[in-house]
């Protein structure tokens, strides 16, 4: 990718409640472009960003990554660039939970699927034991069962694997497995699955880090 776009790759984390003006300022700095006065409106920043992208897109193709997008407002800003002739060869990559958002923009969709069982176990063991080869024989089956309860969700595998790091008492593993099974949700939505599977890790904070649990 870096070779194809000649290192012209720009990554912006958008998040749920973005400060769009600050995001556009960050992009202008990445592009080594002139910044409008701080008091300028969001619309002025949007015009400057699209103008700069059009100029630079004429010289070299670029890849703009908009990560964790929840609303279409940030995408609307780049319409002028996407529809401009200078954008030929350049790409905008969006990561989002919203299929509707992508449908409105007629975007090509690539679904990120859950991990396969063998990959799930490998990721889990990396965080719980620093690798599959380090799993104690008596914990192999409990580790496989706990990893399976994460249902292929990478964040759950990472968080719960990290929670189990250093724990060699099989009774603790059996208790964790029981907690995970009791946290089962009827919802098929990945986000709800993740929240339910992370709940045991959050509950564990109450004993020693109550302020963290509140956060």
Helices and strands as residue ranges (DSSP letters): E 9-15, H 20-30, H 42-59, E 63-69, H 73-77, H 79-82, G 85-87, E 91-96, H 99-104, H 117-129, G 132-134, G 137-139, H 140-149, H 154-164, H 170-182, H 190-208, H 210-214
